């Protein structure tokens, strides 16, 4: 009985720590207001280089707080690309309100996500970006959940971005630990972390552990993550 009691207390404390941050944000009401998504800000943040100023290939990964209450817990991530010499960007992402949820389309690379300003997670340019772009269409075509979307625990937008990163070695990118869905492996259990700097175990996205050079050590419970990174 003592073992079960200790396990229960440990799980309760862990969940409390995981929920403390989101609940604090909710109490402070620091995210998007309750206005309609139709009128929410979708303007460019001006982070990405303008095509007329940057002729080299560009690959960027962005994240922004998810819309409405979901933003207390997670963020939406996407990939933006520009081929060398191109006059515009393509955005590659997954959304949950279309039958075919995977989208690759011309768009501003750094638009606000329905009121939430984007944060630049990765910025890759030049020959490395060209090698990524050369592989991207074929990799996206192989995405195993092209018509599936489940906000929690996945597959969702973060599952898509993490999956693409795992397939392309040149995309050495670590997603934030609050990108819920990045650890969803479908029927798989063991995989490299996005970026290939370590490994992770995940059981349906509900529970898992991760260890990576840049990510440090993460514990995932019910899609929420906490961890330590000795390297900062």
GIPEHU-V753960 format. One record per residue. PHI is phi in radians with two decimals (none if undefined). Layout:
<<PHI> <PHI>>
This chain:
<<none> <-1.10> <-1.13> <-1.12> <-1.13> <-1.13> <-1.09> <-1.10> <-1.12> <-1.10> <-1.13> <-1.08> <-1.13> <-1.10> <-1.10> <-1.09> <-1.15> <-1.13> <-1.52> <-1.05> <-1.09> <-1.02> <-1.18> <-1.13> <-1.05> <-1.11> <-1.14> <-1.43> <0.91> <-1.55> <-1.85> <-1.04> <-1.35> <-1.55> <-1.14> <-1.21> <-1.13> <-1.15> <-1.89> <-1.19> <-1.10> <-2.28> <-1.38> <-1.22> <-1.50> <1.28> <-1.46> <-1.22> <-1.16> <-1.24> <-0.99> <-1.28> <-1.80> <-2.18> <-1.52> <-1.26> <-1.15> <-2.35> <-2.25> <-2.29> <-2.04> <-2.10> <-2.48> <-2.55> <-0.94> <-1.07> <-1.22> <1.07> <-1.09> <-1.09> <-1.17> <-1.20> <-2.04> <-2.58> <-2.37> <-1.82> <-2.07> <-2.69> <-2.04> <-2.05> <-2.36> <-2.43> <-1.25> <-1.02> <1.38> <-1.27> <-1.77> <-2.93> <-1.90> <-1.99> <-1.97> <-2.10> <-2.77> <-2.08> <-2.19> <-1.83> <-2.15> <-2.31> <-1.11> <-1.66> <-1.37> <-1.41> <-2.24> <-2.31> <-2.62> <-1.15> <-2.96> <-1.12> <-1.33> <-2.29> <-1.28> <-1.06> <-1.70> <0.86> <1.72> <-1.75> <-1.17> <-1.39> <-2.08> <-1.37> <-1.62> <-2.61> <-2.42> <-2.10> <-2.38> <1.30> <-1.10> <-1.09> <-1.12> <-1.07> <-1.13> <-1.15> <-1.07> <-1.06> <-1.68> <-1.12> <-1.04> <-1.15> <-1.16> <-1.08> <-1.10> <-1.62> <-0.98> <-1.32> <-2.23> <-1.17> <-2.16> <-2.02> <-2.61> <-2.36> <-0.98> <-2.51> <-1.56> <2.40> <-1.35> <-2.45> <-1.08> <-1.30> <-1.05> <-1.08> <-1.11> <-1.10> <-1.15> <-1.07> <-1.06> <-1.13> <-1.44> <-2.06> <-1.00> <-1.20> <-1.53> <-1.52> <-2.24> <-1.85> <-1.39> <-1.04> <-1.22> <-1.67> <-1.45> <-1.00> <1.88> <-1.14> <-1.65> <-1.29> <-2.00> <1.11> <-1.44> <-1.42> <-2.14> <-2.01> <-2.74> <-1.18> <-1.25> <-0.96> <1.77> <1.34> <-1.66> <-3.11> <-2.35> <-2.51> <-1.91> <-2.52> <-1.95> <1.21> <1.44> <-1.55> <-2.61> <-3.06> <-2.35> <-2.48> <-2.44> <-2.57> <-1.05> <-1.62> <-1.40> <1.33> <-2.00> <-2.21> <-1.95> <-2.00> <-2.24> <0.99> <1.54> <-1.65> <-2.10> <-2.48> <-3.07> <-2.31> <-2.32> <-1.04> <-1.58> <1.77>>
